[in-house]
Amino acid sequence: MEPGDRLVIVSDRVFSARSARGEFGARALEQATRRSRLQDTADVPLTIVNELIEHHEGANLADDAVVVCLDWHRPAARAATGAE
């Protein structure tokens, strides 16, 4: 990873969540991630979970859904000195 990269980790129950509309899947997850790219790190999981709930048309999810978002930054000591 490089400084400025974002890592979004989801449980299999997000990726493979099924509803009457079909599987949430890679395409919906990618679109939700792209739409949240300018959001603060803390807001990204909620955006993705909200889109998952919308995919399920508001019905309760059958299983847990875990979403974690991490933004990678340069370590503070290196940033202060400019060392790579």
C-alpha positions, 0 to 999 in steps of 0.5 A: 500500500502507498500513502493515500490508498484506501482499504475496504474490507467486507465480510462474505455476508456483504459480498454474497448477500442475496435478496429477491433482487439477486446477489449484492456481489462485486459490481454493487460493492465496487459501485458503493465503494466508488461512490464513497471515495470522497467520504471520510473514512468513518462514513464509508462503512455506513454508506456500504451497509446502507446500500446493502440494506437498500438492495434488500429493500429494507428487509432485515439481513439474514446474517451479520454484515461487517465493513471496515475502511482504513486510509493508509497514511505516511507514518508520523515520524517519517512525515515529520522528517520527510524521510522515505 
